[in-house]
């Protein structure tokens, strides 16, 4: 028999392997009063009218009496067991004199509208109404999520986007789950599929699940503009509103940034936070969203040099953010105490009150390492460009030659340079001087070099003894 700790570990691992469930909220059910222009479901005295030009897919849960029924050119009724229409006998006393009830169109409902989805960690929580808060980009189904359309309901959704396809892990329609791309593609070509899904992009099921325990990127950033165009932002009342990654509006509260290690598990940590804090009455109105995001890195806060994954925890109370900030500090303290066990290396807190906080120094060390690597890369790049001739080599100051130093040393006793006269190649090399026959026998002319650098000839035809300076 499996021990209790082992069973809990197994349940955590199984739960962590599951993706989030995103459920479509609106429907086109006949019994939904919001689908009628009069705000009420038609009764036996009413004339029921569907626009002839609109395509509809309508689910009927029970049987309905009508006085008259006008159908569209292209549409379908999905009938539950025992459901259908019958003509009412005269005026229904519970209905009144009868009116013309017009079915509202649903062509304007878009896939990338965050307000039309709700998320949960498990199927049971989805059915029980325990929904998760997410930033706007992640409120819409991400590429690893399970998409759910309620079993006993019909719908019509516009899937237009900036991309040709919308990948998800699986799609559940009318109680049937499609996790294969080929099977769901075949369903989309059916009559029901064409009426329920319309738009320029095709939803594709069968995307593999996220295999990284620390989480995966949502993948909706390419449609950010489309998502945010459906969002109406209110003016925040706090001193310094925050702008979370993936959110369309500024908000009041706090953002916790988690720098994680290899042992960090996003799903397990999400469950831990919900069980430890969000169960308390004082935090029941708090909204807390958690996901992996990629933030750009900037050298000295200016030069971008790529991005790095982080865990972003957004905490807001929809008001001034005071209660949300108090919860965020408790989460930060829990990370400080149990961080090594949870795979948390360091944390940073950014609060709308302007009072920020950091825990651990891993972020600083990583920043320094990245800065050094960037500087080395820049130096190598500059050297390579200089060698290729793309960047000219900067001119260096001239260095005096050795010969100039020698000339400066050739100074006389009077403090000035000696005039060495003109250069004569015949006397630069003593070996080049020819042997000249002497005027007296075989004597050879001689050259005398003094220490002061002077050069003179001994003239054999001149007898210095005969010189009379007194003459």
C-alpha positions, 0 to 999 in steps of 0.5 A, spaced: 500 500 500 502 506 498 504 511 504 501 518 505 507 522 503 508 518 497 501 519 495 501 526 496 507 527 492 504 523 486 498 527 486 502 533 486 506 531 480 500 529 476 496 535 477 503 539 475 503 535 469 496 538 467 495 544 463 490 550 465 483 549 463 480 555 459 472 555 459 468 559 454 463 563 458 457 566 453 453 561 449 447 561 444 442 557 448 435 558 447 434 558 454 439 564 455 434 570 456 440 574 454 440 571 447 433 575 446 432 582 445 426 582 450 431 580 455 426 574 456 425 567 453 419 567 448 413 563 451 407 560 447 404 567 445 410 570 442 412 570 435 420 567 435 424 570 429 431 568 427 435 573 422 434 570 415 441 572 414 445 570 420 448 563 421 446 560 428 447 554 432 442 554 438 442 548 443 435 547 446 434 543 453 427 542 453 420 543 449 418 550 447 411 552 445 411 558 440 405 561 436 410 562 430 417 560 428 421 564 423 428 560 421 434 563 418 437 560 412 443 557 415 443 555 422 442 549 426 438 547 432 441 542 437 436 538 441 437 535 448 433 529 449 425 531 449 427 538 447 423 541 441 418 546 439 410 545 438 405 550 437 401 553 443 394 553 443 391 560 443 393 565 448 398 563 454 395 566 460 402 566 463 405 569 457 401 575 456 398 578 449 405 575 445 410 579 442 415 578 437 422 575 440 428 577 436 434 572 437 440 576 438 446 575 434 453 572 436 458 574 430 461 579 434 464 575 440 471 574 439 476 568 441 481 574 443 476 577 448 479 576 455 472 577 458 469 571 455 474 566 458 474 563 465 480 559 467 481 554 473 487 549 475 483 542 474 476 540 471 473 540 478 475 547 480 472 549 473 465 546 475 466 548 482 467 555 480 474 556 483 477 560 477 484 563 477 486 570 475 490 572 469 493 578 466 489 579 460 494 576 455 493 569 459 486 570 460 485 567 453 487 560 452 495 559 451 498 554 447 498 549 452 491 550 455 485 545 455 479 549 451 472 547 454 466 549 451 460 547 456 457 540 454 450 542 454 451 549 450 451 552 443 456 557 441 459 562 436 466 565 436 470 569 431 477 566 431 480 571 427 487 573 429 494 576 426 496 568 425 493 563 421 492 558 426 491 558 434 494 552 437 492 549 443 492 542 447 485 540 446 478 542 445 472 540 448 465 541 444 458 538 447 462 533 451 467 531 446 474 532 447 479 533 441 486 532 442 488 530 435 489 535 430 486 531 424 480 529 428 479 536 430 480 539 423 475 534 421 470 537 426 471 544 423 469 542 416 462 539 419 456 543 419 456 544 426 464 546 426 462 551 421 457 554 424 460 554 431 467 557 429 468 562 424 474 567 422 480 568 419 484 563 423 483 556 425 483 553 432 488 547 432 488 542 437 494 537 439 499 542 441 504 538 446 503 540 453 508 544 457 514 539 459 518 545 463 516 544 470 517 552 471 512 553 466 512 555 459 510 562 455 503 563 453 504 565 446 499 570 445 504 576 445 503 576 437 495 578 438 496 583 444 493 589 440 487 585 438 486 583 446 487 589 449 482 592 444 477 589 447 479 591 454 476 597 457 481 600 463 479 604 469 483 609 472 488 607 478 487 610 484 494 608 487 500 613 487 504 609 483 500 604 478 504 598 476 504 595 469 505 587 469 507 584 463 502 581 459 496 586 462 493 591 458 491 596 464 495 599 469 493 596 476 494 597 484 497 592 488 504 589 487 508 585 483 513 579 485 518 577 481 521 570 482 528 568 480 528 560 480 532 554 480 532 548 476 527 545 482 522 550 481 515 547 480 510 553 477 504 549 478 506 546 485 507 553 487 501 556 485 497 551 489 501 552 495 500 560 495 492 559 494 492 554 500 496 558 504 494 565 503 488 565 499 483 561 503 483 566 509 477 571 509 481 577 509 484 575 502 478 572 499 477 578 494 484 578 492 486 577 485 493 573 484 496 571 478 502 567 476 506 565 470 512 565 467 514 571 463 520 573 459 523 580 461 528 584 456 535 585 459 538 592 459 545 593 460 546 599 465 538 600 464 539 602 457 542 597 452 538 591 450 541 585 450 536 579 450 531 577 455 530 572 461 525 568 464 522 570 470 516 568 474 511 574 475 506 574 481 501 579 480 497 581 486 491 586 486 485 588 490 481 592 485 482 598 489 488 602 492 492 596 493 493 596 500 491 589 502 494 586 496 501 589 498 500 586 505 499 579 502 505 580 497 509 581 503 507 575 506 508 571 500 515 574 500 516 572 507 514 565 505 519 565 499 525 568 504 524 562 509 522 556 504 525 559 498 531 553 497 526 548 498 521 551 493 527 552 488 526 560 489 533 563 488 531 570 489 525 575 489 523 582 488 517 586 490 514 592 486 509 595 490 504 601 487 505 605 494 513 606 491 516 601 497 520 596 494 523 590 497 528 585 494 530 578 497 537 574 495 543 577 491 542 572 485 539 577 481 545 582 482 550 576 481 546 575 474 546 582 472 554 583 473 555 576 470 551 579 464 554 585 464 561 582 464 559 578 458 557 584 454 563 588 455 567 582 452 563 581 446 563 588 445 571 588 445 571 582 441 566 585 436 570 592 435 577 588 434 574 584 429 571 590 425 578 593 425 581 587 422 576 587 417 577 594 415 570 596 417 572 600 422 578 604 421 584 604 426 584 610 431 591 614 430 596 613 435 601 619 437 607 619 434 613 616 438 620 619 437 625 615 433 632 612 436 635 616 431 632 622 433 635 621 440 642 620 438 642 626 434 639 630 440 646 627 444 650 630 439 652 636 443 658 640 443 661 643 449 658 649 448 651 647 449 649 646 441 649 641 436 655 640 432 654 641 424 656 635 421 656 638 414 653 634 408 653 627 408 658 623 403 657 616 401 664 615 400 665 616 408 659 613 411 663 606 410 671 606 411 671 600 407 669 604 401 675 609 401 680 607 396 687 606 397 691 612 394 698 612 392 702 616 397 706 622 394 713 619 398 714 612 396 708 607 398 705 611 404 698 611 405 693 617 406 690 616 413 684 619 416 683 621 423 677 621 427 677 625 433 672 624 440 668 630 438 666 627 432 670 631 427 673 628 421 679 631 417 685 628 412 692 628 413 695 631 407 702 628 405 704 634 401 703 638 407 709 639 412 706 641 418 713 642 421 714 648 415 709 652 417 711 658 420 705 662 424 710 667 426 711 669 419 
